[in-house]
Amino acid sequence: MRNKFSYKIDDFDELIAKLIYYTKDYKFSCLLHSNISNMNVPKKYYQYDAIFAFDSIKSIKSNNDSLNKLQSFHNKEKDWLFGYLSYNLKNEIYDLSSNNIKNIEVDNLTFFIPKHVFLIKNNNLYIESIYSKDMISTLYSAIMKQTILELASKEIKLKRRDSKKSYLEKIERIKENIQRGDIYEMNFCQEFYQKNAIVSPQNLFLNLNKITKSPFASFLMIDNISLIGSSPERYLLKDKNTVISQPIKGTSKRSLNAKEDNFLVNKLKFSPKDLSENIMIVDLVRNDLSITALNSSVNVDKLCGVYTFNNVHQMISTVSSKVNTNTSFTDIIRTSFPMGSMTGAPKFRSMSLIEKYETTKRGLFSGSVGYVTPSGDFDLNVVIRSLLYDAKSKYLSVSVGGAITCQSDAEEEYEECLIKVKPIFESLKFVLDEK
């Protein structure tokens, strides 16, 4: 049974920073940040300005029969869950395997029941906690007294997992698969990494979020693994009997010149390549949602909308469906994971080719982070534009990718990757050597 408390917030950003630093020594914590005041996307899809959960009561980690175990866990506990779905979960849903390089060890899924859930909206803080009134008052006071100290990080020198030459060659080989009719589109990713990296995940998140202000930003710490995320993409939202997916396909850089920036918006809006990418993934999402949807309830609420963020313009579509109230949240995940924007179409064949052409296991990258409510509603992002850090092995990883179609130009795809990852490089104070 959770007790509920409320407070007025004087400084939203300060509270977020204090929460992150206060919980730096906890094994389990999760921040989901909407950056809602910074967006031109419809606000109706965002239920909170931010959610923060920390300190675990119980947790579930699984690498087999994971979704059934997760559903049973939730059925028994009927409480808040926070955590992640790894891209590796695909191997349980489909007859697939992964044999690429694995540098950061994660389970197929991990979720925890937090002692404390902080829900922030409209300068109000609502706390749901197992603590009593006096205990939560003491805890809140301690959080607000927390000193925000920037922890020192050593110089970051990322390396490419694949050379630029190798990346460009693989693009051409993927296009050959498309021309043969194996696939229509494939999401192809590359990794930048550093071994023996000494970083402060807290600093990295606050710096990156200041630069990007993305609507599905996340900061997750589970044991020695940290995710520092600036994702602009939602995987799935379930609110009562409505399910919403918002796939992204189509990215453009921004310009400081207003006229040129508007030109870039219109260029993206009418780009044949980006429109075809987005529409293909929308068709895939419609098909995925139809498996659990009520008859004739799958709708494309917005097709190929172009939205502006701090560093990029993005083409986003919104697809919705209605489900029976007794449809389990894991059934909706099972029939739609991994998200089509991170695989391609057809999904199974694309995932098979991803394993062939990519060098590193994706792990948490292109998986999902989010929460499940006590009633079984949920909101899950797509883990992109993110850093992964293993504090034990001191391995730092940044992966980035894009959709490859028959119209793709290899050099342009490479440049688009750099546009996407540029804010992360800036947060690391890292400059890529193109030689």
Secondary structure, DSSP 8 states (H G I E B T S, - for coil): --EEEEEE-S-HHHHHHHHHHHTTT-SEEEEEE--GGG--S-GGG---SEEEEEEEEEEEEESSSHHHHHHHHHHHH-S-EEEEE-GGGHHHHSS----SB--S---SEEEEEEEEEEEEETTEEEEEESS-HHHHHHHHHHHHT-------------EESS-HHHHHHHHHHHHHHHHTTS-SEEEEEEEEEESS----HHHHHHHHHHHH--TEEEEEEETTEEEEEEE--EEEEEETTEEEEE-EEEEEE--SSHHHHHHHHHHHHT-HHHHHHHHHHHHHHHHHHHTTS-TT--EEEEEEEEEE-SSEEEEEEEEEEE--TT--HHHHHHTT-S-GGGTEESHHHHHHHHHHH-SB--TTTTSEEEEE-TTS-EEEE---SEEEEETTTTEEEEEEEEEE-TT--HHHHHHHHHHHHHHHHHHHT------
